[in-house]
Amino acid sequence: MLQFDEYKVKLNNLKPSLDDLSQALDLESARRELEMLESESASDGFWDDLEKSQKATRRMNTLRGKLESQQRREREWDDLFTLCEMGNEMEDTSLLPELEEGVAKLEEEMEQARLSTLLTGEYDSSNVILTIHPGAGGTEAQDWAQMLYRMYTRWVERKGFTYKIMDYQEADEAGIKSATIMIEGENAYGYLRGEHGVHRLVRVSPFDANARRQTSFASVEVMPDLPEDADIEIKEEDYEMQVYRASGAGGQHINKTSSAVRLIHKATGIVVASQQERSQFQNKDNCLKMLRAKLVELQMQEKAEKISDLKGVQLKIEWGSQIRSYVFMPYQMVKDLRTNFETSNINAVMDGDLDGFVNAYLKAAATGNWATK
């Protein structure tokens, strides 16, 4: 039948691309590395070093997932081709919806796999430290910052990643004063690095009795989480440490000890804080992670060779500096100003559906094909 023949041609056209993915994803190297790690994990004393063994286990899981994903795509292709032949032989058009859905799903999975091959930056495979700050505007901006916080945590859940709160400061009336989370997942930084910048909201303010339209801004900082042995040395004399009591909404103390920590980097003026952990030691460790990540982000931006050469660079949270606009009225639209990718499904975006924006950024970054401003 003609419909089944058309899908057969479509699948045959997909097969070379599917085969090329194995090479593009460097699966042979992944297979060799997995075999080596599995051999090491079976050796005596492997589990004596808990940190090292956990790191190796996470790496093995990542490699297995990479190999199994390609195997799954190849099985899907075989199953769909068999379905084509069966439907054609039996002249059973009831199989067409299943075939249509399956081919569309396979094409989407292949596109996602191709995009992952673009993640070749030095830190793309790293976890992410993501910080959100409201701009000027009081409660309205603080509420927008919390909306962004929810959007990114929903994205994390959609991807099957995990996140840990490093710092979260509630505002007095609504929203947040700032929030920092650690996002853990394969290529987390590579996927999210394009989110770094100022995000603009236009809506009817729920805090305005006259229901006037309000524009708000918030900044999103995206930094790679670095291993302890990364080539970024921070000495105690490089920063000033302040301790204070952790507090929640309305000034209520989370605890009665000065466990919250703030670090001020002397050379750059960068300030980081953490109050989520119960101990001062854990909060200081969080701060050092954040400070290390911020210094690397600055180093990448300024291409400086020494940390001492860096100057603190703060995002200007104001009109004209935004990378993306979220318009709730008079119409609904989210538009990225760097790639021109846009969607009218603003509810899906705020529920964490960011793949369209992430993919558009990765393609533009790989080709240099940015939108003309």
Secondary structure, DSSP 8 states (H G I E B T S, - for coil): -HHHHHHHHHHHHHHHHHHHHHHHTTHHHHHHHHHHHHHHHTSTTGGGSHHHHHHHHHHHHHHHHHHHHHHHHHHHHHHHHHHHHHHHHHT-GGGHHHHHHHHHHHHHHHHHHHHHTT--STTTTS-EEEEEEE-SSTHHHHHHHHHHHHHHHHHHHHHT-EEEEEEEEE-SSSSEEEEEEEEESTTHHHHHGGG-EEEEEEEE-TT-TT--EEEEEEEEEEEE---TTSS----GGGEEEEEE--B-GGG-BS-SS--EEEEEETTT--EEEE-SSSSHHHHHHHHHHHHHHHHHHHHHHHT-SSGGG--------STT-EEEEEE-SSS-EEEETTT--EES-HHHHHTT--HHHHHHHHHHHHHT-----
